[in-house]
Structures are given as C-alpha cells and as structure tokens.
Amino acid sequence: MTYSIRNFDDKVVLITGGTSGIGLETARQFVAQGAQVIVTGVTAQRLDEARLELGENALVLTADLRQPESLDAVISEISRRFGRLDVVFANAGAGNASPLEDVTAAQIHEQFGLNFSGAFFTVQKAAPLLSKGGSVILTTSFLNAVGTPGLSILSATKAAVRSLARTLGAELAPRGIRVNAVSPGPISTPFHSKLGLSDSQLKEVAAGIEASVPLGRFGEVGEVAKVVLFLASDQASFITGEEIVVDGGLSQF
Ligand SMILES: NC(=O)c1ccc[n+]([C@@H]2O[C@H](COP(=O)([O-])OP(=O)(O)OC[C@H]3O[C@@H](n4cnc5c(N)ncnc54)[C@H](OP(=O)(O)O)[C@@H]3O)[C@@H](O)[C@H]2O)c1
C-alpha cells in the first residue's frame, strides 16, 4: 500500500503491542505518514523483525506489560530522545478461551494484568509526556458488546478498557488530551492462534465467524489501523470518550 498523505510529520507515537498484527500495521502507517514511532513487544524474534521492517523512524523496545514497571525504561527513553509524546496507542493484548467451569484465578489475573492493567499503566506512565492536543487510543474488542461462550474473561477485560476510554477521557480532557477506543471485530492476525484452541477448533471458529459477520469475512489489519490514525489526527479533534467499532457489523445487527 502507498501513502501520499503525511498527517503526522514529526509527531511522536507510542504503540504497545506494535510488533505484530494490528499494532505493527498501525506503526507502518504512522511511519509512512511522517511520525517517529516507539513500538513495544515481548518476543525477541518479532522485535527484531519489526526493527528491520520499520527502519530508522522507529524505536523498537521490549516491555512486558504484565509487569507495568517494565514501561518505566520505555518512558525514560522516550523522554530522553524526544522529550514528549503526541499519540499513545495502548494496544497490547492477548486472550485465552475457557468455558465457565475451567476458568482459573491465574487466567483472570493474567488476562486482566495484560489487557486492563497494561493499558491503564501505559496511559498513566505516558500521560506526563502528553500535552494539549495529545491523543490516546485504547484497543478494546467487539467482544465487550456481545456474549461469546468461552470468552468471559477476555470480553470482561475489554469491557473494562471500554470504560477506561470514558474515565481517562474525562480526567485528561481538562489538559486538552483526547482518549478514545478502537474496537476490532475478528481481524486476520496471529491473535486467534494464541487463544489456546486446537487447529480443528480454530477452523470451526473461523468458519462460524465468517458465517456470522454481516460483511462475510475477517477484517484486515489496515482497516483497523486507518481508524486509529483518524482518532489520532486533528480530524477527530472534537471526539473523546468514544469507541469506533470495526467489525463488519458483527456486534451491530
Ligand atoms: N485480531 C482480532 O481479531 C482482535 C479482535 C478484537 C481485539 N483485538 C485486540 O487487538 C490488539 C492487538 O491484537 P492483534 O490481533 O494484533 O494480535 P497479535 O498479532 O497477537 O499482537 C499482539 C501484540 O501484543 C503484544 N503482547 C502480547 N503479550 C504481551 C505482553 N505480555 N506484554 C506486552 N506486549 C504483549 C505482542 O507482542 P509479541 O509479538 O512480542 O508477543 C504483539 O505485539 C489486542 O489488544 C487484541 O485483544 C484483536
């Protein structure tokens, strides 16, 4: 894909979970539009691949968001190199499929630790570097609006993040900082292969999803990334506390 618009010249953008899937494509689009991007992830191979692919306008750093203090070095490095942040995309997340009777306290702790606490502490720790006109985007999920068997905890983490867009939006509005959420539907990324399902279960789930999405397919990462860039841009200058759902109509009809 080629990009001719450069809405983000010299903007400084932090993307957590930026080494794969939605976060990586969003990083590509920000870089293509002139931004300096700081990307975080955990897996060494994907960190290396992202570093190679994104090039000199991206700083790729390790931060395991289940341990919020791992963000401290990232924020210090951003402060040292750039002295500010213009956009924060708190996107890192993962899920685990488990029916009611099999859910453990450890699964709840793990998923809330990454999806909710990880997003919360990303914003808390980045906020001092954001100034008037800054934009925060949180990744939620269509799951926060529908009941899907086996996904109680993952869905609840995303409902909690949806709530954060409103409360943190209210807290940061007096500083002129907007907080919004992007809510992906089923998007083609490695996310689904990490849910703990067997190959045959995955195939069955994928077929069920294609049959139930009104637009009849999985979404592409670029279709989510474009919405993130819109929310980050001045074109969304009077939008805060909002969530934009990108799910082919799955949770709407
Ligand atoms: N794909 C979908 O259908 C879908 C639907 C709704 C919502 N979402 C949400 O979209 C976001 C991005 O997911 P994706 O589909 O792009 O999945 P993905 O390709 O698996 O990417 C997930 C990203 O999160 C990072 N991550 C995983 N565990 C982490 C941890 N403990 N600490 C820090 N970073 C961690 C991964 O880093 P490594 O690669 O280094 O492990 C990767 O960069 C997630 O919040 C997910 O819940 C996805």
The ligand as an SDF file (V2000), in Angstrom:
LIG
                    3D

 48 52  0  0  0  0  0  0  0  0999 V2000
   -7.2780   -9.9530   15.9770 N   0  0  0  0  0  0  0  0  0  0  0  0
   -8.5160   -9.8400   16.4170 C   0  0  0  0  0  0  0  0  0  0  0  0
   -9.4350  -10.4850   15.9010 O   0  0  0  0  0  0  0  0  0  0  0  0
   -8.8340   -8.8870   17.5460 C   0  0  0  0  0  0  0  0  0  0  0  0
  -10.1790   -8.6330   17.8340 C   0  0  0  0  0  0  0  0  0  0  0  0
  -10.5030   -7.7520   18.8560 C   0  0  0  0  0  0  0  0  0  0  0  0
   -9.4920   -7.1470   19.5870 C   0  0  0  0  0  0  0  0  0  0  0  0
   -8.1940   -7.4150   19.2880 N   0  0  0  0  0  0  0  0  0  0  0  0
   -7.1670   -6.7470   20.1030 C   0  0  0  0  0  0  0  0  0  0  0  0
   -6.2230   -6.1280   19.2630 O   0  0  0  0  0  0  0  0  0  0  0  0
   -4.9850   -5.9870   19.9700 C   0  0  0  0  0  0  0  0  0  0  0  0
   -3.8710   -6.4250   19.0530 C   0  0  0  0  0  0  0  0  0  0  0  0
   -4.0590   -7.8020   18.7590 O   0  0  0  0  0  0  0  0  0  0  0  0
   -3.6160   -8.4670   17.3750 P   0  0  0  0  0  0  0  0  0  0  0  0
   -4.8220   -9.0900   16.7880 O   0  0  0  0  0  0  0  0  0  0  0  0
   -2.8170   -7.5220   16.5920 O   0  0  0  0  0  0  0  0  0  0  0  0
   -2.7460   -9.6830   17.9730 O   0  0  0  0  0  0  0  0  0  0  0  0
   -1.2110  -10.0890   17.8190 P   0  0  0  0  0  0  0  0  0  0  0  0
   -0.8300  -10.0940   16.3740 O   0  0  0  0  0  0  0  0  0  0  0  0
   -1.0930  -11.3310   18.6080 O   0  0  0  0  0  0  0  0  0  0  0  0
   -0.4130   -8.8930   18.5280 O   0  0  0  0  0  0  0  0  0  0  0  0
   -0.4190   -8.7450   19.9200 C   0  0  0  0  0  0  0  0  0  0  0  0
    0.6700   -7.7820   20.3290 C   0  0  0  0  0  0  0  0  0  0  0  0
    0.6510   -7.6720   21.7750 O   0  0  0  0  0  0  0  0  0  0  0  0
    1.9550   -7.9740   22.2530 C   0  0  0  0  0  0  0  0  0  0  0  0
    1.9200   -8.6390   23.5510 N   0  0  0  0  0  0  0  0  0  0  0  0
    1.4790   -9.8750   23.8480 C   0  0  0  0  0  0  0  0  0  0  0  0
    1.6890  -10.1480   25.1470 N   0  0  0  0  0  0  0  0  0  0  0  0
    2.3040   -9.0570   25.6640 C   0  0  0  0  0  0  0  0  0  0  0  0
    2.7950   -8.7130   26.9500 C   0  0  0  0  0  0  0  0  0  0  0  0
    2.7270   -9.5650   27.9850 N   0  0  0  0  0  0  0  0  0  0  0  0
    3.3730   -7.5010   27.1420 N   0  0  0  0  0  0  0  0  0  0  0  0
    3.4800   -6.6450   26.1050 C   0  0  0  0  0  0  0  0  0  0  0  0
    3.0300   -6.8920   24.8610 N   0  0  0  0  0  0  0  0  0  0  0  0
    2.4510   -8.0960   24.6520 C   0  0  0  0  0  0  0  0  0  0  0  0
    2.5690   -8.8990   21.2180 C   0  0  0  0  0  0  0  0  0  0  0  0
    3.9840   -8.8690   21.3350 O   0  0  0  0  0  0  0  0  0  0  0  0
    4.8680  -10.1040   20.7810 P   0  0  0  0  0  0  0  0  0  0  0  0
    4.5020  -10.2400   19.3270 O   0  0  0  0  0  0  0  0  0  0  0  0
    6.2530   -9.6360   21.0120 O   0  0  0  0  0  0  0  0  0  0  0  0
    4.4600  -11.2840   21.5820 O   0  0  0  0  0  0  0  0  0  0  0  0
    2.0600   -8.2640   19.9290 C   0  0  0  0  0  0  0  0  0  0  0  0
    2.8610   -7.1840   19.5570 O   0  0  0  0  0  0  0  0  0  0  0  0
   -5.1240   -6.8090   21.2470 C   0  0  0  0  0  0  0  0  0  0  0  0
   -5.3860   -5.9330   22.3380 O   0  0  0  0  0  0  0  0  0  0  0  0
   -6.3500   -7.6780   20.9740 C   0  0  0  0  0  0  0  0  0  0  0  0
   -7.0400   -8.0050   22.1550 O   0  0  0  0  0  0  0  0  0  0  0  0
   -7.8300   -8.2690   18.2950 C   0  0  0  0  0  0  0  0  0  0  0  0
  1  2  1  0
  2  3  2  0
  2  4  1  0
  4  5  1  0
  4 48  2  0
  5  6  2  0
  6  7  1  0
  7  8  2  0
  8  9  1  0
  8 48  1  0
  9 10  1  0
  9 46  1  0
 10 11  1  0
 11 12  1  0
 11 44  1  0
 12 13  1  0
 13 14  1  0
 14 15  2  0
 14 16  1  0
 14 17  1  0
 17 18  1  0
 18 19  2  0
 18 20  1  0
 18 21  1  0
 21 22  1  0
 22 23  1  0
 23 24  1  0
 23 42  1  0
 24 25  1  0
 25 26  1  0
 25 36  1  0
 26 27  1  0
 26 35  1  0
 27 28  2  0
 28 29  1  0
 29 30  1  0
 29 35  2  0
 30 31  1  0
 30 32  2  0
 32 33  1  0
 33 34  2  0
 34 35  1  0
 36 37  1  0
 36 42  1  0
 37 38  1  0
 38 39  2  0
 38 40  1  0
 38 41  1  0
 42 43  1  0
 44 45  1  0
 44 46  1  0
 46 47  1  0
M  CHG  2   8   1  16  -1
M  END
$$$$
